Amino acid sequence: MNNILKKQYKQELSIDTKIKYLYTDVTPQENIDKSLEEIFDQIKNTSYFSLGEYKDKNKLKSDLRRKIFGKSKTASNLHPFTKKDLQKIIEINESIFKKSFDSLPISGDIIVYVIPFCNEEASLDLKGVNAFPVEGNILYLFIDTKNNEWEKSLKETIPHEYAHLVYTSVFEWNSILDGFVNEGLAEKFREFLVGGEIAPWSKALDKNYALNELCKLNEKKVLNLFIDDSNVDFYISYFFGTEKLPKWYGYSIGYWMIEEIIENKKINLIDLFQKNPKEIYLLWKKDQSS
């Protein structure tokens, strides 16, 4: 494999589409701020760096800090990828991204920042891999190679996040409904591409309960409410839970909605990626009233 141990390189998916990877180095140290700055400097110094939808670099750095360190008080548990781990990460990334693209093409280049993380709670919940997409086909991918399940989790995380990149490159993600649809499509695409069991966040709610909840949600006040910095906590509560809402609430609702549409409408999953969130919701709603 020609790309082994290169920290920055390109993978060609087609004549028009490439993935630009950066594998960040880290230096184990106590100070989280210094460690975060070390990572961020590598990211921003790439020729393809973009803030995406972030208004300024401090907001992006704040999200990176939360994802990488969580509630950690020190950066001493953050370790660089070993040669063996890096080789395996690159192998999985190249294989699964290519497989994803072949099944569901995307327009434009993809940027992937691969970063170690030591957020113990997230690593336990997500089996060693976390990620988030950013506007402009950008993906931040966090890997905890100390978690014994990270390889399997990486193979399952890539198609999920890739699906987000594809869908949000065409349709906006501005409401709770947009989130339901995005998460449902992403998880069904993961199952389609690499198989595996239903994810814990998808089955956190029983199917009937989840779809009954969707029936009760007010379209104007909840589903289609525009989300911005002023009410982002409201959005987060619908996906990660509160005292009143179960954990993974929105992930389960989105998953079962897409599952129901595919089963009852006999629509191909890939074809659903051509429909906007409101069209997809109406497909489900019409089925409930028939």
C-alpha positions in Angstrom: 0.0 0.0 0.0 1.7 3.2 -1.2 0.1 5.5 1.3 1.2 3.7 4.5 2.4 6.1 7.1 2.0 9.2 5.0 0.4 11.9 7.2 -1.2 13.7 4.3 -2.2 12.2 0.9 -5.0 11.8 -1.7 -7.1 8.8 -2.6 -8.7 8.9 -6.1 -12.3 7.7 -6.1 -13.0 8.8 -9.7 -11.6 11.3 -12.2 -13.6 14.0 -10.6 -13.6 13.0 -6.9 -10.7 12.5 -4.5 -10.3 12.2 -0.7 -7.7 14.4 0.9 -6.6 12.8 4.2 -4.7 14.3 7.1 -3.6 12.1 10.0 -2.7 14.3 12.9 0.2 13.8 15.2 -0.1 14.3 18.9 2.4 14.7 21.8 1.2 13.2 25.1 1.1 16.1 27.6 -0.8 17.4 30.6 -2.2 20.6 29.1 -5.3 20.2 27.0 -5.2 23.6 25.5 -1.6 23.0 24.2 -2.6 19.6 22.9 -5.7 21.0 21.1 -3.6 23.8 19.6 -1.1 21.3 18.3 -3.9 19.4 16.5 -5.6 22.5 15.2 -2.4 23.9 13.8 -1.9 20.8 11.7 -5.5 21.1 10.4 -5.5 24.8 9.6 -2.1 24.5 7.9 -3.4 22.2 5.2 -4.0 23.8 1.8 -7.6 22.7 1.8 -8.6 23.9 5.3 -12.1 25.4 5.6 -14.2 26.4 8.5 -17.3 25.1 6.7 -20.4 26.4 8.4 -18.4 27.6 11.5 -18.4 31.3 12.0 -14.9 31.4 13.5 -12.1 29.0 14.4 -12.8 29.2 18.1 -16.2 27.6 17.7 -14.6 24.8 15.7 -11.9 24.4 18.3 -14.5 24.2 21.0 -16.3 21.3 19.3 -13.0 19.6 18.6 -12.1 19.9 22.3 -15.4 18.4 23.3 -15.1 15.5 20.9 -11.4 14.7 21.6 -11.3 15.2 25.4 -14.8 15.1 26.7 -14.6 15.5 30.5 -10.9 14.7 30.7 -8.9 17.0 32.8 -5.6 16.2 31.1 -4.3 15.4 27.7 -1.9 12.8 29.0 -4.1 9.9 27.9 -4.1 11.2 24.3 -1.5 9.1 22.3 -0.4 9.2 18.7 -1.3 6.3 16.4 1.2 3.5 16.4 2.7 2.4 13.1 0.6 -0.7 13.2 -2.6 1.2 14.1 -2.0 3.8 11.4 -1.5 1.1 8.8 -4.8 -0.5 9.7 -6.7 2.8 9.8 -5.5 3.7 6.4 -6.4 0.3 5.0 -10.0 0.5 6.4 -10.4 4.1 5.3 -9.4 3.5 1.7 -11.5 0.3 1.4 -14.7 1.5 3.0 -14.7 5.0 1.4 -14.2 3.4 -2.0 -17.0 1.0 -1.4 -19.3 3.8 -0.2 -18.5 5.9 -3.2 -19.2 3.1 -5.6 -22.6 2.5 -4.1 -23.5 6.2 -3.6 -21.4 8.7 -5.6 -20.7 12.2 -4.3 -19.8 15.3 -6.2 -16.6 17.1 -5.3 -13.6 16.2 -3.2 -13.9 15.0 0.4 -11.6 16.1 3.2 -11.0 13.8 6.1 -9.1 14.8 9.3 -8.2 11.7 11.3 -7.5 12.5 15.0 -6.8 10.4 18.1 -9.2 11.0 21.0 -9.4 10.2 24.7 -13.0 11.0 25.5 -13.7 7.9 27.6 -17.5 8.2 27.7 -17.9 8.7 24.0 -15.4 5.9 23.3 -17.3 3.5 25.4 -20.7 4.5 23.8 -19.4 4.5 20.3 -16.9 1.6 20.5 -13.8 3.7 19.9 -14.8 5.9 16.9 -16.6 9.2 16.7 -17.1 11.7 13.9 -18.9 14.7 12.6 -19.4 16.1 9.1 -18.9 19.8 8.3 -20.3 21.8 5.3 -18.1 21.4 2.2 -17.6 17.6 2.2 -15.4 17.8 5.4 -15.3 15.0 7.9 -13.6 14.9 11.3 -12.9 11.3 12.3 -11.8 10.5 15.9 -10.3 7.1 16.7 -9.4 5.6 20.1 -7.2 2.7 19.3 -7.1 1.7 22.9 -10.7 0.5 22.5 -10.7 -3.1 21.4 -13.6 -2.6 19.1 -12.3 0.4 17.2 -11.6 -1.5 13.9 -15.2 -2.8 13.6 -16.6 0.5 14.6 -14.5 2.4 12.0 -15.8 0.1 9.3 -19.4 1.0 10.4 -18.8 4.7 11.1 -17.4 5.6 7.7 -20.5 4.6 5.6 -22.8 6.4 8.2 -20.8 9.6 8.0 -20.3 9.3 4.2 -24.1 9.2 3.8 -24.3 12.5 5.8 -21.8 14.0 3.4 -23.7 12.9 0.3 -27.1 14.0 1.6 -26.1 17.3 3.0 -24.2 18.2 -0.2 -27.6 18.4 -1.8 -30.1 19.1 1.0 -29.8 21.4 4.0 -29.7 20.2 7.6 -31.5 23.0 9.5 -34.3 21.3 11.5 -35.1 18.4 13.7 -36.9 16.7 10.8 -33.7 17.2 8.7 -31.9 15.4 11.6 -34.3 12.5 11.7 -34.0 11.9 8.0 -30.2 12.3 7.9 -29.7 9.9 10.8 -32.2 7.4 9.5 -30.7 7.4 6.0 -27.1 7.2 7.3 -27.7 4.2 9.5 -29.7 2.3 6.8 -26.8 3.0 4.4 -24.4 1.6 6.9 -26.4 -1.6 7.1 -26.7 -1.8 3.3 -23.0 -1.3 2.8 -21.3 -3.3 5.6 -24.2 -5.1 7.3 -24.1 -5.7 11.1 -26.7 -5.5 13.8 -29.0 -2.6 14.4 -27.0 0.0 16.2 -27.8 0.8 19.9 -28.9 4.3 19.0 -31.3 3.0 16.3 -33.0 0.5 18.5 -33.0 2.6 21.7 -36.7 3.0 21.1 -39.1 0.3 20.2 -40.3 0.7 16.6 -44.0 1.2 17.5 -43.1 3.6 20.3 -40.8 5.6 18.1 -43.3 6.0 15.2 -46.1 6.9 17.7 -43.8 9.6 19.0 -43.3 10.9 15.4 -47.0 11.0 15.0 -47.4 13.2 18.0 -44.6 15.7 17.2 -45.9 19.1 16.0 -44.6 19.8 12.5 -44.5 23.6 12.9 -43.2 23.9 16.5 -40.8 20.9 16.5 -40.1 19.1 13.3 -39.6 22.0 11.0 -38.3 24.6 13.5 -35.2 26.3 12.1 -32.2 25.5 14.3 -29.4 28.0 14.8 -27.0 28.9 17.6 -29.8 30.4 19.6 -31.7 27.1 20.0 -29.1 24.4 19.3 -29.6 22.9 22.7 -33.2 22.2 21.8 -32.0 20.3 18.8 -29.5 18.3 20.8 -32.1 17.4 23.4 -34.1 15.5 20.7 -31.2 13.4 19.7 -29.3 12.8 22.9 -32.1 12.9 25.4 -33.2 14.9 28.5 -35.0 14.1 31.7 -38.1 13.8 29.6 -36.7 12.3 26.4 -34.9 9.0 26.2 -31.2 8.8 25.1 -30.9 8.5 21.3 -34.5 9.6 20.9 -34.1 11.2 17.5 -31.8 8.6 16.1 -34.3 5.9 16.7 -37.2 7.9 15.3 -35.3 8.6 12.1 -34.2 5.0 11.7 -37.6 3.5 12.1 -39.2 6.1 9.8 -36.8 5.2 7.0 -37.2 1.5 7.7 -41.0 1.9 7.5 -40.8 3.8 4.2 -38.5 1.2 2.6 -40.7 -1.7 3.8 -44.1 -0.3 3.0 -43.4 1.9 -0.1 -40.9 -0.6 -1.6 -38.6 2.3 -2.4 -34.9 1.7 -2.9 -32.7 3.2 -0.2 -30.4 4.9 -2.7 -33.4 6.5 -4.4 -34.4 8.1 -1.1 -31.1 10.1 -1.2 -32.7 12.0 -4.1 -35.6 13.2 -2.0 -35.6 16.1 0.4 -36.5 15.6 4.1 -40.0 16.9 3.7 -40.7 14.6 0.8 -39.4 11.7 2.8 -41.5 12.6 5.8 -44.6 12.9 3.6 -44.0 9.5 2.2 -44.1 8.1 5.7 -47.1 10.3 6.8 -49.2 9.3 3.8 -48.6 5.7 4.6 -49.9 6.3 8.1 -53.2 7.7 6.9 -53.9 5.1 4.2 
